[in-house]
Amino acid sequence: MSESIQDLVRRQRVGSLYLRGMEAAEITLQFSRTMLNPSTGEPYPLDVIEADIAALEAEWAQVFDKDAQRGRVLAELRAARRQAWAQGDTDNILRALKQETELLGLHLPDDLPGPDDRFKQVAKDEKDPLL
């Protein structure tokens, strides 16, 4: 069964609020004031919001090929990074990237030589390791 655009928009909004720490009941209350079901004109019931959250957590776990918690954290970091980009906040962009690479196990140990280590001054009595 394919989802309607309305369902996808609702789920995206649910995900945004959920990643900000809101629980299903809080999201339901928020939607009752700001986002009604366009088909019925009524607020979305709690079970719809809970189903959206369950679907999002399953999607995050599948997309990131890890457990749901890791996928949720990664989704939060990416949301924070998008917001930082929108605000031009390079410090938070870099912080989110660093945390994301650590979560994914992509960071390098601090003691590995970098590309600039090839050009370090060699002492007169030390043999150049590149020669």
N, CA and C atoms as an extended XYZ file, in Angstrom:
393
Properties=species:S:1:pos:R:3:atomname:S:1:resname:S:1:resid:I:1 pbc="F F F"
N         0.846       -1.181        0.000 N   MET     1
C         0.000        0.000        0.000 CA  MET     1
C         0.889        1.242        0.000 C   MET     1
N         0.679        2.108       -0.937 N   SER     2
C         1.506        3.315       -0.973 CA  SER     2
C         0.890        4.387       -0.079 C   SER     2
N         1.770        5.164        0.495 N   GLU     3
C         1.315        6.212        1.397 CA  GLU     3
C         1.025        7.480        0.609 C   GLU     3
N         0.087        8.248        1.119 N   SER     4
C        -0.230        9.509        0.468 CA  SER     4
C         0.809       10.557        0.852 C   SER     4
N         0.820       11.615        0.095 N   ILE     5
C         1.708       12.739        0.402 CA  ILE     5
C         1.381       13.271        1.796 C   ILE     5
N         0.103       13.317        2.142 N   GLN     6
C        -0.300       13.791        3.470 CA  GLN     6
C         0.303       12.929        4.568 C   GLN     6
N         0.298       11.613        4.352 N   ASP     7
C         0.880       10.704        5.344 CA  ASP     7
C         2.386       10.918        5.477 C   ASP     7
N         3.042       11.108        4.353 N   LEU     8
C         4.493       11.321        4.372 CA  LEU     8
C         4.858       12.631        5.058 C   LEU     8
N         4.097       13.684        4.791 N   VAL     9
C         4.340       14.986        5.440 CA  VAL     9
C         4.114       14.864        6.942 C   VAL     9
N         3.016       14.200        7.328 N   ARG    10
C         2.741       14.007        8.761 CA  ARG    10
C         3.867       13.234        9.417 C   ARG    10
N         4.302       12.147        8.776 N   ARG    11
C         5.360       11.326        9.364 CA  ARG    11
C         6.654       12.121        9.494 C   ARG    11
N         6.945       12.957        8.506 N   GLN    12
C         8.147       13.792        8.586 CA  GLN    12
C         8.044       14.759        9.760 C   GLN    12
N         6.886       15.367        9.951 N   ARG    13
C         6.697       16.281       11.087 CA  ARG    13
C         6.771       15.518       12.408 C   ARG    13
N         6.180       14.325       12.448 N   VAL    14
C         6.268       13.496       13.662 CA  VAL    14
C         7.733       13.210       13.968 C   VAL    14
N         8.499       12.838       12.946 N   GLY    15
C         9.921       12.543       13.142 CA  GLY    15
C        10.687       13.739       13.658 C   GLY    15
N        10.385       14.910       13.120 N   SER    16
C        11.069       16.127       13.561 CA  SER    16
C        10.811       16.398       15.041 C   SER    16
N         9.555       16.268       15.455 N   LEU    17
C         9.224       16.512       16.864 CA  LEU    17
C         9.765       15.405       17.763 C   LEU    17
N         9.729       14.186       17.285 N   TYR    18
C        10.239       13.059       18.056 CA  TYR    18
C        11.743       13.187       18.283 C   TYR    18
N        12.451       13.634       17.262 N   LEU    19
C        13.896       13.817       17.407 CA  LEU    19
C        14.240       14.963       18.350 C   LEU    19
N        13.295       15.840       18.585 N   ARG    20
C        13.501       16.926       19.553 CA  ARG    20
C        13.141       16.493       20.970 C   ARG    20
N        12.789       15.218       21.117 N   GLY    21
C        12.545       14.679       22.453 CA  GLY    21
C        11.092       14.593       22.855 C   GLY    21
N        10.161       14.925       21.977 N   MET    22
C         8.748       14.852       22.330 CA  MET    22
C         8.263       13.408       22.273 C   MET    22
N         7.398       13.048       23.198 N   GLU    23
C         6.776       11.729       23.219 CA  GLU    23
C         5.537       11.739       22.331 C   GLU    23
N         5.001       10.552       22.045 N   ALA    24
C         3.849       10.426       21.148 CA  ALA    24
C         2.654       11.257       21.628 C   ALA    24
N         2.363       11.224       22.917 N   ALA    25
C         1.221       11.982       23.445 CA  ALA    25
C         1.426       13.490       23.271 C   ALA    25
N         2.660       13.948       23.463 N   GLU    26
C         2.957       15.371       23.279 CA  GLU    26
C         2.816       15.780       21.811 C   GLU    26
N         3.250       14.907       20.925 N   ILE    27
C         3.124       15.196       19.501 CA  ILE    27
C         1.649       15.241       19.105 C   ILE    27
N         0.867       14.305       19.643 N   THR    28
C        -0.569       14.288       19.364 CA  THR    28
C        -1.219       15.595       19.818 C   THR    28
N        -0.864       16.058       20.995 N   LEU    29
C        -1.395       17.320       21.505 CA  LEU    29
C        -0.949       18.487       20.624 C   LEU    29
N         0.317       18.511       20.250 N   GLN    30
C         0.835       19.572       19.386 CA  GLN    30
C         0.078       19.583       18.052 C   GLN    30
N        -0.126       18.403       17.475 N   PHE    31
C        -0.838       18.319       16.199 CA  PHE    31
C        -2.292       18.755       16.325 C   PHE    31
N        -2.906       18.530       17.481 N   SER    32
C        -4.306       18.928       17.650 CA  SER    32
C        -4.462       20.439       17.527 C   SER    32
N        -3.359       21.154       17.740 N   ARG    33
C        -3.382       22.626       17.621 CA  ARG    33
C        -2.871       23.115       16.278 C   ARG    33
N        -1.990       22.320       15.646 N   THR    34
C        -1.290       22.847       14.474 CA  THR    34
C        -1.466       22.049       13.195 C   THR    34
N        -1.847       20.781       13.290 N   MET    35
C        -1.913       19.951       12.085 CA  MET    35
C        -3.056       18.946       12.193 C   MET    35
N        -4.174       19.287       11.594 N   LEU    36
C        -5.321       18.396       11.603 CA  LEU    36
C        -5.290       17.493       10.376 C   LEU    36
N        -5.982       16.386       10.472 N   ASN    37
C        -6.107       15.472        9.354 CA  ASN    37
C        -6.917       16.183        8.267 C   ASN    37
N        -6.337       16.449        7.088 N   PRO    38
C        -7.055       17.196        6.057 CA  PRO    38
C        -8.266       16.445        5.499 C   PRO    38
N        -8.284       15.131        5.631 N   SER    39
C        -9.412       14.348        5.126 CA  SER    39
C       -10.637       14.454        6.029 C   SER    39
N       -10.375       14.583        7.335 N   THR    40
C       -11.491       14.587        8.294 CA  THR    40
C       -11.666       15.918        9.010 C   THR    40
N       -10.620       16.735        9.037 N   GLY    41
C       -10.667       17.982        9.794 CA  GLY    41
C       -10.515       17.766       11.291 C   GLY    41
N       -10.255       16.528       11.680 N   GLU    42
C       -10.094       16.167       13.092 CA  GLU    42
C        -8.620       15.986       13.426 C   GLU    42
N        -8.263       16.069       14.719 N   PRO    43
C        -6.880       15.791       15.108 CA  PRO    43
C        -6.527       14.324       14.832 C   PRO    43
N        -5.250       14.086       14.591 N   TYR    44
C        -4.776       12.710       14.424 CA  TYR    44
C        -4.825       12.015       15.779 C   TYR    44
N        -5.318       10.778       15.839 N   PRO    45
C        -5.349       10.060       17.117 CA  PRO    45
C        -3.955        9.577       17.528 C   PRO    45
N        -3.803        9.295       18.792 N   LEU    46
C        -2.534        8.843       19.357 CA  LEU    46
C        -2.007        7.604       18.639 C   LEU    46
N        -2.873        6.667       18.288 N   ASP    47
C        -2.392        5.439       17.655 CA  ASP    47
C        -1.758        5.699       16.286 C   ASP    47
N        -2.199        6.724       15.575 N   VAL    48
C        -1.586        7.081       14.295 CA  VAL    48
C        -0.180        7.622       14.529 C   VAL    48
N        -0.031        8.479       15.539 N   ILE    49
C         1.281        9.055       15.857 CA  ILE    49
C         2.229        7.955       16.334 C   ILE    49
N         1.745        7.050       17.161 N   GLU    50
C         2.572        5.941       17.630 CA  GLU    50
C         2.999        5.039       16.463 C   GLU    50
N         2.094        4.819       15.512 N   ALA    51
C         2.436        4.011       14.334 CA  ALA    51
C         3.497        4.729       13.490 C   ALA    51
N         3.394        6.054       13.389 N   ASP    52
C         4.410        6.819       12.663 CA  ASP    52
C         5.776        6.668       13.331 C   ASP    52
N         5.809        6.779       14.645 N   ILE    53
C         7.068        6.649       15.384 CA  ILE    53
C         7.660        5.252       15.185 C   ILE    53
N         6.816        4.231       15.267 N   ALA    54
C         7.301        2.859       15.065 CA  ALA    54
C         7.852        2.695       13.644 C   ALA    54
N         7.166        3.261       12.668 N   ALA    55
C         7.631        3.167       11.278 CA  ALA    55
C         8.948        3.917       11.097 C   ALA    55
N         9.067        5.075       11.726 N   LEU    56
C        10.313        5.846       11.627 CA  LEU    56
C        11.476        5.100       12.252 C   LEU    56
N        11.259        4.535       13.437 N   GLU    57
C        12.337        3.796       14.096 CA  GLU    57
C        12.760        2.583       13.268 C   GLU    57
N        11.800        1.909       12.657 N   ALA    58
C        12.135        0.774       11.786 CA  ALA    58
C        12.911        1.244       10.558 C   ALA    58
N        12.492        2.372       10.000 N   GLU    59
C        13.189        2.932        8.832 CA  GLU    59
C        14.614        3.328        9.196 C   GLU    59
N        14.774        4.007       10.335 N   TRP    60
C        16.108        4.430       10.762 CA  TRP    60
C        17.014        3.223       10.981 C   TRP    60
N        16.483        2.194       11.604 N   ALA    61
C        17.286        0.995       11.856 CA  ALA    61
C        17.692        0.333       10.541 C   ALA    61
N        16.781        0.306        9.575 N   GLN    62
C        17.072       -0.320        8.286 CA  GLN    62
C        18.034        0.527        7.460 C   GLN    62
N        17.782        1.820        7.413 N   VAL    63
C        18.612        2.714        6.609 CA  VAL    63
C        20.052        2.686        7.090 C   VAL    63
N        20.247        2.683        8.364 N   PHE    64
C        21.591        2.760        8.910 CA  PHE    64
C        22.151        1.383        9.252 C   PHE    64
N        21.378        0.320        8.944 N   ASP    65
C        21.820       -1.047        9.115 CA  ASP    65
C        22.378       -1.301       10.517 C   ASP    65
N        21.791       -0.684       11.498 N   LYS    66
C        22.181       -0.863       12.894 CA  LYS    66
C        20.913       -0.963       13.723 C   LYS    66
N        21.079       -1.058       15.031 N   ASP    67
C        19.910       -1.123       15.890 CA  ASP    67
C        19.165        0.211       15.866 C   ASP    67
N        17.930        0.204       16.301 N   ALA    68
C        17.068        1.386       16.223 CA  ALA    68
C        17.641        2.563       17.003 C   ALA    68
N        18.258        2.314       18.124 N   GLN    69
C        18.814        3.412       18.928 CA  GLN    69
C        19.931        4.128       18.178 C   GLN    69
N        20.833        3.385       17.582 N   ARG    70
C        21.928        4.004       16.828 CA  ARG    70
C        21.366        4.775       15.633 C   ARG    70
N        20.394        4.207       14.952 N   GLY    71
C        19.771        4.885       13.821 CA  GLY    71
C        19.083        6.168       14.235 C   GLY    71
N        18.429        6.142       15.394 N   ARG    72
C        17.746        7.338       15.904 CA  ARG    72
C        18.765        8.437       16.232 C   ARG    72
N        19.856        8.053       16.876 N   VAL    73
C        20.892        9.034       17.218 CA  VAL    73
C        21.496        9.623       15.946 C   VAL    73
N        21.739        8.784       14.970 N   LEU    74
C        22.292        9.263       13.706 CA  LEU    74
C        21.310       10.213       13.013 C   LEU    74
N        20.041        9.886       13.055 N   ALA    75
C        19.031       10.773       12.466 CA  ALA    75
C        19.006       12.120       13.198 C   ALA    75
N        19.153       12.086       14.521 N   GLU    76
C        19.196       13.336       15.289 CA  GLU    76
C        20.417       14.168       14.915 C   GLU    76
N        21.568       13.523       14.794 N   LEU    77
C        22.782       14.249       14.424 CA  LEU    77
C        22.636       14.880       13.041 C   LEU    77
N        22.036       14.160       12.125 N   ARG    78
C        21.848       14.701       10.780 CA  ARG    78
C        20.849       15.844       10.782 C   ARG    78
N        19.818       15.771       11.615 N   ALA    79
C        18.863       16.875       11.735 CA  ALA    79
C        19.552       18.104       12.332 C   ALA    79
N        20.391       17.876       13.335 N   ALA    80
C        21.132       18.986       13.950 CA  ALA    80
C        22.091       19.612       12.942 C   ALA    80
N        22.718       18.773       12.135 N   ARG    81
C        23.641       19.290       11.131 CA  ARG    81
C        22.901       20.097       10.067 C   ARG    81
N        21.723       19.630        9.645 N   ARG    82
C        20.921       20.404        8.677 CA  ARG    82
C        20.561       21.774        9.244 C   ARG    82
N        20.176       21.796       10.512 N   GLN    83
C        19.825       23.064       11.150 CA  GLN    83
C        21.043       23.973       11.243 C   GLN    83
N        22.191       23.403       11.585 N   ALA    84
C        23.421       24.194       11.663 CA  ALA    84
C        23.782       24.770       10.297 C   ALA    84
N        23.624       23.976        9.237 N   TRP    85
C        23.890       24.475        7.885 CA  TRP    85
C        22.943       25.631        7.567 C   TRP    85
N        21.677       25.483        7.927 N   ALA    86
C        20.689       26.530        7.640 CA  ALA    86
C        21.032       27.825        8.360 C   ALA    86
N        21.665       27.700        9.523 N   GLN    87
C        22.028       28.881       10.314 CA  GLN    87
C        23.456       29.347       10.048 C   GLN    87
N        24.180       28.630        9.193 N   GLY    88
C        25.562       28.997        8.912 CA  GLY    88
C        26.480       28.811       10.111 C   GLY    88
N        26.149       27.880       10.981 N   ASP    89
C        26.884       27.641       12.226 CA  ASP    89
C        27.947       26.571       12.008 C   ASP    89
N        29.121       26.992       11.539 N   THR    90
C        30.164       26.027       11.184 CA  THR    90
C        30.659       25.221       12.384 C   THR    90
N        30.689       25.821       13.575 N   ASP    91
C        31.133       25.070       14.753 CA  ASP    91
C        30.237       23.856       14.993 C   ASP    91
N        28.931       24.058       14.922 N   ASN    92
C        28.009       22.944       15.151 CA  ASN    92
C        27.969       21.979       13.968 C   ASN    92
N        28.227       22.464       12.762 N   ILE    93
C        28.332       21.561       11.608 CA  ILE    93
C        29.485       20.591       11.848 C   ILE    93
N        30.642       21.137       12.210 N   LEU    94
C        31.821       20.304       12.442 CA  LEU    94
C        31.626       19.380       13.640 C   LEU    94
N        30.986       19.878       14.687 N   ARG    95
C        30.736       19.050       15.867 CA  ARG    95
C        29.827       17.870       15.504 C   ARG    95
N        28.781       18.132       14.728 N   ALA    96
C        27.863       17.058       14.322 CA  ALA    96
C        28.566       16.049       13.422 C   ALA    96
N        29.404       16.539       12.508 N   LEU    97
C        30.166       15.633       11.645 CA  LEU    97
C        31.096       14.746       12.455 C   LEU    97
N        31.772       15.336       13.436 N   LYS    98
C        32.685       14.568       14.288 CA  LYS    98
C        31.918       13.482       15.049 C   LYS    98
N        30.775       13.860       15.634 N   GLN    99
C        29.994       12.886       16.384 CA  GLN    99
C        29.447       11.787       15.475 C   GLN    99
N        29.046       12.171       14.268 N   GLU   100
C        28.530       11.181       13.329 CA  GLU   100
C        29.617       10.190       12.917 C   GLU   100
N        30.811       10.694       12.636 N   THR   101
C        31.892        9.784       12.241 CA  THR   101
C        32.278        8.862       13.391 C   THR   101
N        32.242        9.369       14.615 N   GLU   102
C        32.537        8.518       15.765 CA  GLU   102
C        31.467        7.444       15.934 C   GLU   102
N        30.201        7.825       15.774 N   LEU   103
C        29.111        6.868       15.909 CA  LEU   103
C        29.219        5.757       14.865 C   LEU   103
N        29.631        6.126       13.672 N   LEU   104
C        29.758        5.152       12.589 CA  LEU   104
C        31.095        4.424       12.591 C   LEU   104
N        31.988        4.807       13.504 N   GLY   105
C        33.289        4.166       13.581 CA  GLY   105
C        34.227        4.597       12.465 C   GLY   105
N        34.037        5.806       11.957 N   LEU   106
C        34.852        6.283       10.854 CA  LEU   106
C        35.995        7.193       11.282 C   LEU   106
N        36.080        7.498       12.573 N   HIS   107
C        37.128        8.408       13.028 CA  HIS   107
C        38.469        7.671       13.110 C   HIS   107
N        39.525        8.431       12.936 N   LEU   108
C        40.872        7.878       13.004 CA  LEU   108
C        41.466        8.154       14.375 C   LEU   108
N        42.322        7.271       14.868 N   PRO   109
C        43.002        7.546       16.133 CA  PRO   109
C        43.858        8.805       16.016 C   PRO   109
N        44.008        9.497       17.126 N   ASP   110
C        44.757       10.750       17.125 CA  ASP   110
C        46.236       10.570       16.815 C   ASP   110
N        46.794        9.376       17.047 N   ASP   111
C        48.234        9.199       16.881 CA  ASP   111
C        48.646        8.750       15.473 C   ASP   111
N        47.712        8.649       14.554 N   LEU   112
C        48.086        8.294       13.186 CA  LEU   112
C        48.729        9.486       12.505 C   LEU   112
N        49.741        9.236       11.691 N   PRO   113
C        50.358       10.362       10.993 CA  PRO   113
C        49.412       10.914        9.933 C   PRO   113
N        49.374       12.214        9.827 N   GLY   114
C        48.559       12.874        8.820 CA  GLY   114
C        49.394       13.200        7.604 C   GLY   114
N        48.779       13.804        6.593 N   PRO   115
C        49.517       14.112        5.367 CA  PRO   115
C        50.647       15.111        5.600 C   PRO   115
N        50.532       15.996        6.593 N   ASP   116
C        51.572       16.987        6.843 CA  ASP   116
C        52.783       16.403        7.558 C   ASP   116
N        52.651       15.199        8.116 N   ASP   117
C        53.775       14.581        8.815 CA  ASP   117
C        54.919       14.235        7.860 C   ASP   117
N        54.649       14.137        6.579 N   ARG   118
C        55.698       13.835        5.609 CA  ARG   118
C        56.703       14.975        5.507 C   ARG   118
N        56.298       16.176        5.910 N   PHE   119
C        57.132       17.354        5.710 CA  PHE   119
C        57.740       17.881        7.007 C   PHE   119
N        57.750       17.046        8.064 N   LYS   120
C        58.349       17.471        9.319 CA  LYS   120
C        59.858       17.614        9.144 C   LYS   120
N        60.418       18.534        9.893 N   GLN   121
C        61.863       18.749        9.864 CA  GLN   121
C        62.558       17.518       10.431 C   GLN   121
N        63.546       17.033        9.729 N   VAL   122
C        64.334       15.896       10.168 CA  VAL   122
C        65.598       16.431       10.817 C   VAL   122
N        65.902       15.921       12.019 N   ALA   123
C        67.135       16.335       12.709 CA  ALA   123
C        68.328       15.870       11.885 C   ALA   123
N        69.460       16.575       12.043 N   LYS   124
C        70.657       16.281       11.248 CA  LYS   124
C        71.142       14.844       11.463 C   LYS   124
N        70.985       14.312       12.670 N   ASP   125
C        71.483       12.977       12.939 CA  ASP   125
C        70.417       11.899       12.742 C   ASP   125
N        69.233       12.294       12.301 N   GLU   126
C        68.125       11.351       12.112 CA  GLU   126
C        67.978       11.046       10.620 C   GLU   126
N        67.740        9.774       10.334 N   LYS   127
C        67.566        9.387        8.939 CA  LYS   127
C        66.127        9.738        8.518 C   LYS   127
N        65.994       10.305        7.339 N   ASP   128
C        64.673       10.653        6.802 CA  ASP   128
C        63.956        9.355        6.470 C   ASP   128
N        62.770        9.095        7.077 N   PRO   129
C        62.069        7.817        6.840 CA  PRO   129
C        61.561        7.676        5.404 C   PRO   129
N        61.516        8.752        4.651 N   LEU   130
C        61.020        8.671        3.276 CA  LEU   130
C        62.118        8.356        2.277 C   LEU   130
N        63.374        8.359        2.737 N   LEU   131
C        64.497        8.093        1.825 CA  LEU   131
C        64.979        6.675        1.961 C   LEU   131
